[in-house]
Amino acid sequence: MKVFKTIYTLGIIGFAVLGLGSCSKDIFTEINTDPNRPSAVSTPYILVSAEKQLMNTLRNEELNLRGAQLYAQYFSQNIYTDQSRYVITNSYADNYWTGLYKALNNLNEIIKLNTDESTRAIAAAGTAGTNVNQIAVARILKAYAFQGLTDVFGDIPYQSYGNTDPDFQALQQDPDNLTPGYATQEKIYKDLLNELQQSADTLLKYASATTFGTADIIYKGNNANWAKFANSLRLRVANRIAKKDVSLARLHIEDAIAKGVFTSNADNAAFKYTTTSPNEAPLYRATVIANRKDFAVSHVLVEALQGKRGPFTATDPRLPKYAKPNVKGAYVGQPYGLPLAAGNLFPTDSISLPGDVINAADYAEVLQEFAEVQFIIAEYNNWDQQAYEKGVRASLEKWGVSAVDVTNYLATLPAANQERVLTQKYLALYNQGVEAWSEIRRTGFPSFLVKKDDVIWSGTRTGAAQSYRFIPEVGTSIPTRFIYPLKEQSTNRDNYQRALTNQGDDLTSTKIWWNKD
C-alpha cells in the first residue's frame, strides 16, 4: 500500500493545473525533488492530490457508473446491457480498492507530517494551518474514504488515528505492512463515529481559522464548514447502523445535531472539477471525452420523475436537470436490464441521456448535501413533515429549479411517511451511486425498482408482439456487496480467508454487517 511517490507527483501536478497556485519555479523544483522525503512536500499539495484521488475513485466510470449507478437504477446501459443485470468485471473492484487506499495513504501522510516532531513545524508553515486542524481535516476525509470502502466490501483493512485496536492494521509503513489484517465492519463503523466526533470538536474550537487554504477544493480551508461536514457525516454513519446499535446511533445523532450540521445548501461538501484537461468530472470523461453514449437515464428514474411510477404523481421539475430530451423533445428512459439481444432496441437518439447539468466538465461531485441531512432528521424524528419538506426543497434548489417550480412542486407533496421520505431521498441522491445503493440495501426503498421477472418492455418488434423481463445474470436481486480484489486473494490470502470466516462467502449476495438482519 505504499504509494507516496506516485501520489505526491499527482498532487503537485493537480495543484498547478487546477489553478490553485501559480505555476512558478518553486512548483517545478518541487516536482524534481525526491518525493520520498516528507519534509520536502507541502501538506497542501498532498491534500489536493488526496481529494482528487478520492473523488476520482468514488465516482469512477467502473465501480460507480457501471456498478452502483446501475444498481440504483439511475442509469441503464444501452450497449453493454449485461452490466445492468449485475455482470461486473473483477478489475472494477481492484481499481476502486487501490484508488481509495492511495488517497488514504496521502491523508495519513498529512497526519504523520503533523505529528512527527521533526516535521511538525514545516508542515504548519505558510497557509497550511495548525497541526491539530490539519490532522482533523485529514481524519474526516479518511473516515469518508473508509466508509466508501467498507460499504462496498464489508470487512476491510482499517486504520484509526484515535484508536490503537490491534485489528486496525492498514496504512502502516514503519515498517511496511503488506499483509494487513481485516477489521470487522462493526468495529470500523463505531470507530468512524468517534473519529468524526473528535475531528469536529477540534475544528469547532478553531472555527474562525483556515486550514490548507485554497489547496482545499472542498471548503477552501473553512474550519467551520469542515466541522459541519464532520457532524453531518456522523448523521449518515449513525443512521446507517441505527438498527444494529440503537443507543449508540441515538447518542451520536443527537450530539451531532446539537453541535451543528448542514443548515443550507451553502454548507454542502462538494469537489468541483474544471474544464481543463485532465481535471474534468468523471462522467464527462467517460462520455464526452471518450465519445461514448453507454449510459442512458433509466426508464425507472424517468417514470418516477414523470409521476408515473412510485408514490408521487406530479411531474418533478428535476427531470430536465437529470436527463436530456430525445431528438423528438420527449423524455424517454432506457428500459433497465434488457437482454443483449435487445440492446439495439432503442437508438441513442430516441432515449434520454444524462442531462447537461450532471454531465458538465466542471460538475461539482457531492460528498454530502443539506437535503440528505434533512431526510436523515426526518427519519430519526419518525418521518417528520417539516424536515421532509426542507429536504425536498433543498434538493430542488440545489439543482437550480426556479422558485415558482419549487413552490408548485412542494404544494403537491403527499404527507411524510417512510416510503415518501426515503423515495425523495433516493431522488435527491442522483449521481451519488455508492450512497444511493447503500440506502437501497439498508431500507429496501424505493419499492418501485425493477425486480427479477418484472416486465421491462412490451411492444412490437419486427412485426411481432414482444415482451422482455428482467432476468439478472448474477444472483436474483440487487447485489449487496462487491467481491474483494483478486490481488487480496493471492497476496493477503490468510487475512482474506479470516475475513470470509467472519463475514461469509466472497459473493455479491453476501450481506455486510449493517445490512444483516
Backbone torsions as a table, in degrees:
resi	resn	phi	psi	omega
1	MET	NA	4.5	-177.8
2	LYS	-85.8	109.9	-172.6
3	VAL	-135.2	27.8	-172.3
4	PHE	-61.3	-41.1	-173.3
5	LYS	-60.1	-49.9	-180.0
6	THR	-62.7	-42.4	-175.4
7	ILE	-68.6	-41.6	179.2
8	TYR	-58.9	-43.5	179.9
9	THR	-60.2	-44.3	177.6
10	LEU	-60.5	-39.8	-178.9
11	GLY	-63.2	-43.2	-177.5
12	ILE	-68.7	-45.1	178.7
13	ILE	-63.8	-45.5	179.8
14	GLY	-59.5	-40.1	-179.4
15	PHE	-60.5	-39.7	-178.6
16	ALA	-73.5	-51.1	-172.7
17	VAL	-73.9	-22.4	177.0
18	LEU	-77.2	-2.4	177.0
19	GLY	76.9	26.3	-176.2
20	LEU	-96.0	-4.3	177.7
21	GLY	-161.5	161.7	-178.0
22	SER	-74.2	147.2	179.9
23	CYS	-84.3	76.3	-171.5
24	SER	-101.5	175.6	176.7
25	LYS	-60.6	-31.6	-180.0
26	ASP	-61.8	-39.9	-179.9
27	ILE	-65.3	-45.6	-179.2
28	PHE	-67.5	-32.0	173.2
29	THR	-62.8	-41.3	179.8
30	GLU	-62.3	-39.7	-179.4
31	ILE	-61.1	-35.7	-177.2
32	ASN	-91.3	8.7	177.4
33	THR	-93.3	144.2	179.7
34	ASP	-58.7	111.6	-175.0
35	PRO	-76.1	-4.9	177.1
36	ASN	-81.7	-0.2	175.5
37	ARG	-100.7	99.3	-173.8
38	PRO	-53.6	-35.0	-176.5
39	SER	-66.1	-16.8	-178.5
40	ALA	-90.2	-1.8	-174.7
41	VAL	-114.7	126.1	178.7
42	SER	-75.3	133.9	-178.9
43	THR	-62.1	-32.8	174.2
44	PRO	-59.9	-35.9	176.3
45	TYR	-63.1	-42.1	-179.8
46	ILE	-65.8	-39.3	-178.3
47	LEU	-62.7	-47.4	-177.0
48	VAL	-63.6	-34.4	175.8
49	SER	-65.7	-44.1	-178.5
50	ALA	-64.5	-43.8	179.7
51	GLU	-61.9	-44.1	-178.9
52	LYS	-67.9	-43.8	177.8
53	GLN	-61.1	-41.2	179.5
54	LEU	-60.6	-50.1	-176.4
55	MET	-74.3	-36.2	175.6
56	ASN	-58.0	-37.6	-177.4
57	THR	-79.0	-45.9	-178.5
58	LEU	-62.0	-31.8	-177.3
59	ARG	-114.6	29.4	-175.2
60	ASN	-70.2	167.4	-179.6
61	GLU	-66.0	-28.9	-170.7
62	GLU	-81.4	-85.6	-173.6
63	LEU	-66.3	-32.5	-179.0
64	ASN	-80.0	-63.8	-173.8
65	LEU	-69.9	-41.3	-178.2
66	ARG	-93.0	-0.3	178.5
67	GLY	-120.9	-85.9	-171.2
68	ALA	-62.0	-40.2	179.2
69	GLN	-64.0	-32.1	176.0
70	LEU	-76.9	-41.2	178.5
71	TYR	-58.7	-38.3	178.9
72	ALA	-77.4	-6.9	178.8
73	GLN	61.0	29.1	168.7
74	TYR	-73.9	-45.3	178.6
75	PHE	-107.5	162.4	172.1
76	SER	-141.1	133.3	-179.9
77	GLN	-72.7	132.5	176.4
78	ASN	-106.6	4.4	175.4
79	ILE	-123.5	-68.2	179.4
80	TYR	-89.7	73.2	-172.0
81	THR	-68.0	-14.3	177.9
82	ASP	-65.7	-26.0	178.2
83	GLN	-68.0	-30.1	174.0
84	SER	-71.8	-12.9	177.5
85	ARG	-108.4	27.3	166.7
86	TYR	77.2	22.5	173.1
87	VAL	-93.3	105.2	-175.1
88	ILE	-121.5	132.7	179.9
89	THR	-65.8	137.1	-178.0
90	ASN	-58.1	-32.6	-176.7
91	SER	-64.7	-21.4	179.0
92	TYR	-61.2	-42.8	178.6
93	ALA	-66.5	-40.2	179.6
94	ASP	-59.1	-46.9	-176.0
95	ASN	-70.3	-35.3	176.9
96	TYR	-65.2	-46.9	178.8
97	TRP	-58.9	-50.9	-178.0
98	THR	-63.0	-44.8	-178.1
99	GLY	-62.4	-42.6	-179.3
100	LEU	-72.1	-35.5	177.1
101	TYR	-70.4	-28.5	173.3
102	LYS	-63.6	-47.4	177.9
103	ALA	-60.8	-41.3	179.7
104	LEU	-64.0	-39.1	177.6
105	ASN	-63.1	-40.4	177.2
106	ASN	-64.0	-45.4	179.5
107	LEU	-63.3	-38.6	178.6
108	ASN	-68.4	-31.7	176.7
109	GLU	-65.5	-36.2	175.2
110	ILE	-59.2	-42.9	179.3
111	ILE	-64.5	-43.0	-179.8
112	LYS	-63.2	-43.4	-179.8
113	LEU	-65.0	-27.6	-179.6
114	ASN	-91.1	-3.1	177.5
115	THR	-113.5	-26.7	179.5
116	ASP	-70.0	126.5	-177.0
117	GLU	-59.2	-29.0	-177.5
118	SER	-79.1	-13.4	-176.4
119	THR	-125.6	-7.4	-174.4
120	ARG	-57.9	-45.0	-177.3
121	ALA	-65.0	-43.0	179.5
122	ILE	-65.3	-41.7	-178.5
123	ALA	-60.7	-32.8	-177.0
124	ALA	-91.8	6.1	-176.8
125	ALA	-72.3	158.5	174.3
126	GLY	65.5	-134.0	-177.2
127	THR	-94.9	9.5	-175.1
128	ALA	-66.2	-32.5	-178.5
129	GLY	100.2	172.3	-176.5
130	THR	-70.0	160.6	-179.9
131	ASN	-57.8	-47.7	-175.2
132	VAL	-65.7	-35.6	180.0
133	ASN	-73.0	-38.4	175.9
134	GLN	-61.3	-42.8	179.1
135	ILE	-62.0	-42.4	-178.3
136	ALA	-62.2	-45.6	179.0
137	VAL	-63.1	-43.3	178.9
138	ALA	-62.1	-38.8	179.0
139	ARG	-64.1	-38.4	179.1
140	ILE	-63.9	-46.9	-180.0
141	LEU	-67.3	-34.1	174.8
142	LYS	-63.2	-43.2	178.8
143	ALA	-61.1	-41.0	179.2
144	TYR	-62.8	-44.4	-179.2
145	ALA	-66.8	-43.3	-179.4
146	PHE	-65.8	-36.0	175.7
147	GLN	-64.7	-38.6	176.6
148	GLY	-61.3	-31.2	177.6
149	LEU	-77.9	-49.9	-174.6
150	THR	-69.8	-30.7	177.5
151	ASP	-67.3	-24.5	-179.8
152	VAL	-89.3	-39.1	-173.4
153	PHE	-110.1	-29.8	-173.1
154	GLY	101.8	-123.5	176.7
155	ASP	-66.0	136.3	-178.3
156	ILE	-148.4	163.3	167.9
157	PRO	-63.8	131.1	-172.3
158	TYR	-136.2	154.2	177.6
159	GLN	-140.4	142.2	-179.0
160	SER	-125.3	145.0	173.6
161	TYR	-77.8	-38.3	-172.5
162	GLY	-102.3	4.5	-175.2
163	ASN	-135.0	123.9	-177.2
164	THR	-98.1	25.6	177.0
165	ASP	-49.8	128.8	-177.9
166	PRO	-63.0	-16.1	176.9
167	ASP	-79.5	-9.1	-179.5
168	PHE	-94.2	94.0	-168.4
169	GLN	-119.0	2.1	-177.7
170	ALA	-75.2	163.8	172.5
171	LEU	61.7	23.9	179.1
172	GLN	-92.8	124.2	-179.6
173	GLN	-124.9	13.6	-176.2
174	ASP	-131.1	75.5	-3.5
175	PRO	-80.0	174.9	179.2
176	ASP	-57.0	135.1	173.2
177	ASN	-111.2	97.8	-175.7
178	LEU	-86.3	-8.3	179.6
179	THR	-131.6	65.7	-178.6
180	PRO	-69.7	147.5	174.3
181	GLY	-72.1	164.3	179.0
182	TYR	-98.7	133.8	172.4
183	ALA	-89.4	149.6	177.4
184	THR	-70.8	151.4	179.1
185	GLN	-63.2	-32.8	177.5
186	GLU	-60.2	-47.1	178.0
187	LYS	-63.5	-41.3	-177.9
188	ILE	-61.9	-50.1	-177.0
189	TYR	-61.0	-42.2	-179.0
190	LYS	-68.2	-32.6	177.0
191	ASP	-74.9	-34.3	176.8
192	LEU	-57.6	-39.2	179.2
193	LEU	-61.8	-42.9	179.2
194	ASN	-67.8	-42.6	178.8
195	GLU	-58.5	-44.4	-178.9
196	LEU	-69.9	-40.3	178.8
197	GLN	-62.9	-47.6	-178.5
198	GLN	-65.3	-38.8	179.2
199	SER	-66.3	-44.2	178.4
200	ALA	-62.2	-43.8	-179.7
201	ASP	-60.4	-39.7	177.8
202	THR	-63.1	-48.6	-176.4
203	LEU	-67.7	-30.5	177.4
204	LEU	-66.7	-28.3	176.8
205	LYS	-67.0	-26.9	-177.5
206	TYR	-125.0	45.9	-171.3
207	ALA	-62.1	-28.3	-178.1
208	SER	-86.2	-6.0	-178.6
209	ALA	-82.9	165.4	174.1
210	THR	-119.4	149.5	-177.5
211	THR	-134.4	126.7	179.5
212	PHE	75.1	-8.1	176.4
213	GLY	57.4	-143.6	-176.3
214	THR	-72.8	-7.2	175.0
215	ALA	-67.6	-21.1	177.7
216	ASP	-82.7	102.8	-177.0
217	ILE	-67.5	-32.3	-171.3
218	ILE	-72.7	-50.7	-175.1
219	TYR	-128.6	8.2	-179.7
220	LYS	52.4	34.1	173.1
221	GLY	84.3	7.4	-175.9
222	ASN	-75.7	108.3	-177.5
223	ASN	-61.8	-40.4	-178.9
224	ALA	-61.2	-39.7	178.0
225	ASN	-68.0	-39.1	177.9
226	TRP	-62.7	-38.0	178.2
227	ALA	-64.9	-41.6	177.1
228	LYS	-62.8	-40.8	178.7
229	PHE	-63.2	-44.2	180.0
230	ALA	-60.0	-43.1	179.5
231	ASN	-71.2	-35.5	177.2
232	SER	-67.6	-40.8	176.8
233	LEU	-65.2	-32.7	176.8
234	ARG	-63.4	-35.3	174.3
235	LEU	-59.1	-46.6	-179.2
236	ARG	-60.6	-47.6	-177.5
237	VAL	-64.2	-45.9	-178.7
238	ALA	-65.9	-41.6	-179.8
239	ASN	-64.1	-33.0	-179.2
240	ARG	-63.5	-31.1	-175.6
241	ILE	-112.0	18.4	-175.7
242	ALA	-60.7	-31.9	179.5
243	LYS	-80.4	-18.6	-179.6
244	LYS	-89.0	-33.2	179.9
245	ASP	-148.0	86.9	-173.0
246	VAL	-60.7	-47.0	-174.8
247	SER	-67.7	-40.3	178.9
248	LEU	-65.6	-43.6	179.0
249	ALA	-60.8	-45.3	-179.3
250	ARG	-61.2	-43.8	-179.6
251	LEU	-56.7	-47.9	-176.5
252	HIS	-75.0	-37.2	178.7
253	ILE	-62.5	-46.2	-178.2
254	GLU	-68.6	-37.6	178.9
255	ASP	-67.8	-41.9	-180.0
256	ALA	-63.4	-44.8	180.0
257	ILE	-63.7	-41.2	-179.2
258	ALA	-63.8	-34.6	-176.8
259	LYS	-87.8	-15.8	174.4
260	GLY	120.9	111.7	175.0
261	VAL	-115.5	-176.1	179.2
262	PHE	-56.1	136.4	177.8
263	THR	-119.3	-4.6	176.2
264	SER	-165.2	172.0	177.9
265	ASN	-65.0	-18.2	177.4
266	ALA	-64.7	-20.4	-179.3
267	ASP	-88.1	-9.5	-173.3
268	ASN	-52.4	140.2	175.1
269	ALA	-91.7	117.2	-177.2
270	ALA	-146.7	146.9	176.9
271	PHE	-110.3	109.3	-176.2
272	LYS	-90.9	124.3	177.4
273	TYR	-81.4	-177.5	-178.4
274	THR	-126.1	172.3	177.1
275	THR	-88.4	3.0	-176.4
276	THR	-98.6	128.6	177.2
277	SER	-65.3	140.4	3.8
278	PRO	-101.3	37.1	-172.3
279	ASN	-108.5	26.8	175.1
280	GLU	-77.7	160.9	-177.9
281	ALA	-65.8	152.8	-175.2
282	PRO	-57.4	-44.5	-179.1
283	LEU	-64.9	-40.9	177.9
284	TYR	-60.5	-42.5	179.9
285	ARG	-67.3	-33.6	-178.6
286	ALA	-78.9	-15.9	-176.8
287	THR	-118.1	-66.5	-174.4
288	VAL	-67.0	-52.2	-177.9
289	ILE	-66.5	-40.7	-180.0
290	ALA	-79.4	-5.4	-179.4
291	ASN	53.9	50.1	-179.0
292	ARG	-126.9	153.7	177.2
293	LYS	-131.0	44.2	-178.3
294	ASP	-66.8	-33.7	-170.3
295	PHE	-102.3	117.9	171.7
296	ALA	-111.3	160.1	174.2
297	VAL	-75.8	134.3	-172.9
298	SER	-71.6	155.1	176.5
299	HIS	-65.1	-24.9	178.2
300	VAL	-62.6	-50.9	-178.1
301	LEU	-69.8	-44.0	-179.3
302	VAL	-59.5	-45.8	-179.1
303	GLU	-67.1	-35.1	176.4
304	ALA	-63.7	-41.2	-180.0
305	LEU	-73.6	-23.3	176.7
306	GLN	-83.5	-5.4	-178.7
307	GLY	80.1	19.0	-178.8
308	LYS	-101.1	-8.4	-175.8
309	ARG	-143.4	132.4	177.1
310	GLY	95.7	-169.6	-171.5
311	PRO	-83.0	-2.2	-177.1
312	PHE	-113.5	130.9	-174.6
313	THR	-104.7	-12.0	179.2
314	ALA	-84.4	151.4	175.2
315	THR	-68.6	130.1	-176.8
316	ASP	-86.5	125.2	-177.8
317	PRO	-69.6	-3.3	174.3
318	ARG	-79.9	-11.7	-176.7
319	LEU	-53.5	-50.7	179.9
320	PRO	-70.2	-11.4	174.3
321	LYS	-83.7	-38.4	-175.5
322	TYR	-81.9	-28.1	-172.3
323	ALA	-140.4	157.6	173.4
324	LYS	-97.6	147.0	170.7
325	PRO	-70.7	156.1	176.3
326	ASN	-78.2	-173.5	-174.2
327	VAL	-64.1	-19.5	178.1
328	LYS	-92.2	2.5	178.9
329	GLY	84.2	11.8	-178.5
330	ALA	-107.6	153.7	175.3
331	TYR	-95.4	113.9	-177.5
332	VAL	-130.9	116.0	-179.9
333	GLY	-80.0	145.2	174.5
334	GLN	-70.2	125.0	176.5
335	PRO	-53.6	130.3	-173.4
336	TYR	-80.0	124.8	170.3
337	GLY	80.1	32.1	175.1
338	LEU	-63.3	152.3	173.1
339	PRO	-67.7	159.9	-178.3
340	LEU	-57.2	-34.1	-178.1
341	ALA	-64.6	-20.3	-179.7
342	ALA	-107.2	13.2	-175.9
343	GLY	-61.7	-26.6	-179.3
344	ASN	-98.5	15.7	-177.9
345	LEU	-64.0	-34.3	-179.1
346	PHE	-120.8	104.6	174.9
347	PRO	-59.2	152.5	-173.8
348	THR	-63.4	-21.9	178.8
349	ASP	-82.7	-3.8	-179.6
350	SER	-100.4	-6.9	-176.1
351	ILE	-123.1	171.3	-178.2
352	SER	-93.2	121.7	174.7
353	LEU	-91.7	166.9	179.5
354	PRO	-54.0	140.6	-176.5
355	GLY	-66.8	161.1	-178.5
356	ASP	-61.7	-30.3	-177.9
357	VAL	-64.3	-47.2	-177.4
358	ILE	-84.0	-15.7	-177.6
359	ASN	-106.0	28.5	177.3
360	ALA	-82.9	149.1	178.7
361	ALA	-61.0	-37.8	-177.1
362	ASP	-100.5	30.9	178.3
363	TYR	-58.5	142.8	176.9
364	ALA	-96.8	105.3	179.3
365	GLU	-71.5	126.8	-174.7
366	VAL	-86.9	128.9	170.2
367	LEU	-84.3	-44.1	175.1
368	GLN	-162.7	151.7	-176.0
369	GLU	-137.5	166.1	-177.1
370	PHE	-59.1	-39.8	-179.0
371	ALA	-57.6	-45.8	-179.8
372	GLU	-60.8	-41.8	179.2
373	VAL	-58.6	-43.2	-179.7
374	GLN	-66.7	-36.7	178.3
375	PHE	-68.4	-35.1	175.5
376	ILE	-65.0	-43.6	178.7
377	ILE	-63.9	-39.8	177.4
378	ALA	-60.3	-44.0	178.9
379	GLU	-64.9	-44.6	-178.6
380	TYR	-62.1	-34.8	-178.8
381	ASN	-97.0	37.4	173.6
382	ASN	58.5	48.5	174.8
383	TRP	64.1	56.0	-177.8
384	ASP	-64.3	130.6	-176.3
385	GLN	-66.5	-43.8	-176.0
386	GLN	-64.7	-45.9	179.4
387	ALA	-65.3	-37.6	176.8
388	TYR	-57.9	-49.1	-179.5
389	GLU	-66.9	-38.4	176.8
390	LYS	-61.9	-39.6	179.5
391	GLY	-64.0	-44.2	179.1
392	VAL	-64.3	-46.9	179.1
393	ARG	-57.8	-45.1	-178.4
394	ALA	-60.2	-42.4	180.0
395	SER	-65.4	-46.4	179.9
396	LEU	-59.3	-45.0	-178.0
397	GLU	-68.8	-36.2	178.5
398	LYS	-61.2	-36.3	-178.5
399	TRP	-84.9	4.5	174.4
400	GLY	82.7	22.5	176.7
401	VAL	-70.0	140.2	-177.5
402	SER	-64.3	156.0	-178.7
403	ALA	-60.2	-39.8	179.2
404	VAL	-63.1	-45.2	-179.1
405	ASP	-68.0	-34.0	176.2
406	VAL	-61.6	-49.2	-179.4
407	THR	-61.3	-44.2	-178.2
408	ASN	-65.6	-41.0	-179.2
409	TYR	-68.8	-42.5	179.3
410	LEU	-60.0	-31.5	179.8
411	ALA	-68.2	-19.7	-179.2
412	THR	-92.6	-7.4	-174.1
413	LEU	-66.5	129.4	170.8
414	PRO	-72.4	164.4	-176.3
415	ALA	-59.6	151.5	-178.3
416	ALA	-65.4	137.5	165.7
417	ASN	-153.8	-178.6	-175.3
418	GLN	-56.9	-51.3	-176.4
419	GLU	-62.1	-42.2	-175.2
420	ARG	-72.5	-41.0	178.1
421	VAL	-63.8	-47.7	-176.1
422	LEU	-71.3	-28.3	175.6
423	THR	-71.0	-41.4	176.3
424	GLN	-65.2	-34.7	176.4
425	LYS	-63.4	-42.2	177.1
426	TYR	-59.0	-45.4	179.9
427	LEU	-64.3	-35.5	-179.0
428	ALA	-72.9	-27.5	-176.9
429	LEU	-84.3	10.3	179.1
430	TYR	-49.8	132.3	180.0
431	ASN	76.3	5.0	170.9
432	GLN	-108.2	71.7	-165.1
433	GLY	-55.0	-54.1	-174.7
434	VAL	-64.0	-41.0	179.9
435	GLU	-66.2	-42.2	178.2
436	ALA	-63.3	-44.9	178.1
437	TRP	-60.7	-41.0	178.9
438	SER	-62.6	-41.1	179.5
439	GLU	-68.4	-35.4	175.6
440	ILE	-62.8	-42.9	177.8
441	ARG	-64.8	-40.2	-176.9
442	ARG	-69.5	-42.5	-168.9
443	THR	-106.5	-24.9	-173.2
444	GLY	81.5	2.7	178.3
445	PHE	-111.4	151.3	4.6
446	PRO	-75.9	151.2	-174.9
447	SER	-78.2	-10.2	-175.0
448	PHE	-93.0	5.6	178.1
449	LEU	-63.4	150.7	-179.6
450	VAL	-64.6	134.8	179.3
451	LYS	-122.6	166.4	-178.7
452	LYS	-51.6	132.9	177.6
453	ASP	77.4	-1.6	174.7
454	ASP	-65.7	141.4	173.3
455	VAL	-73.2	124.2	-178.0
456	ILE	-107.0	-15.9	174.7
457	TRP	-161.3	137.6	173.1
458	SER	-135.7	139.8	179.1
459	GLY	174.3	-162.5	179.7
460	THR	-107.8	130.7	179.2
461	ARG	-135.7	127.7	-175.9
462	THR	49.1	42.7	174.2
463	GLY	80.5	2.7	-178.0
464	ALA	-128.2	148.9	177.2
465	ALA	-65.9	139.0	-176.2
466	GLN	-145.5	139.0	173.2
467	SER	-130.4	144.9	175.8
468	TYR	-123.2	135.7	176.9
469	ARG	-108.9	158.7	179.2
470	PHE	-82.3	113.0	-179.6
471	ILE	-123.3	100.8	178.7
472	PRO	-61.3	144.2	175.3
473	GLU	-88.1	-20.9	177.7
474	VAL	-127.3	121.5	179.2
475	GLY	71.0	-167.9	-178.3
476	THR	-124.0	-5.1	-179.1
477	SER	-151.9	-179.3	-178.2
478	ILE	-54.9	128.2	179.5
479	PRO	-54.8	146.9	-178.6
480	THR	-102.1	-6.6	175.8
481	ARG	-169.1	175.8	169.5
482	PHE	-104.1	153.2	174.8
483	ILE	-74.3	154.3	-179.5
484	TYR	-64.7	155.4	176.9
485	PRO	-57.6	143.5	-179.2
486	LEU	-60.0	-33.3	-178.6
487	LYS	-66.4	-30.1	176.3
488	GLU	-66.9	-35.1	-179.3
489	GLN	-68.0	-21.9	-178.6
490	SER	-105.0	-46.2	-174.4
491	THR	-88.7	-18.0	-179.5
492	ASN	-131.2	44.3	-167.0
493	ARG	-62.7	-41.9	-176.1
494	ASP	-62.2	-46.5	179.6
495	ASN	-70.4	-33.7	174.4
496	TYR	-59.8	-45.4	-179.6
497	GLN	-65.5	-37.7	177.7
498	ARG	-63.8	-37.5	178.2
499	ALA	-63.1	-40.1	179.2
500	LEU	-66.9	-36.5	177.7
501	THR	-60.5	-39.0	-179.8
502	ASN	-78.1	-42.6	-168.4
503	GLN	-95.4	-35.7	-174.4
504	GLY	124.8	175.4	-176.1
505	ASP	-56.5	150.6	-178.8
506	ASP	-80.2	72.7	-177.6
507	LEU	-128.0	157.3	178.1
508	THR	-73.8	-8.8	178.7
509	SER	-98.2	-3.9	178.8
510	THR	-77.4	126.1	-178.4
511	LYS	-79.2	140.5	175.6
512	ILE	-83.4	168.6	-168.3
513	TRP	-52.2	-52.2	-175.1
514	TRP	-70.4	-11.6	-178.2
515	ASN	-101.8	-1.7	179.8
516	LYS	-83.7	146.2	179.0
517	ASP	-68.0	NA	NA
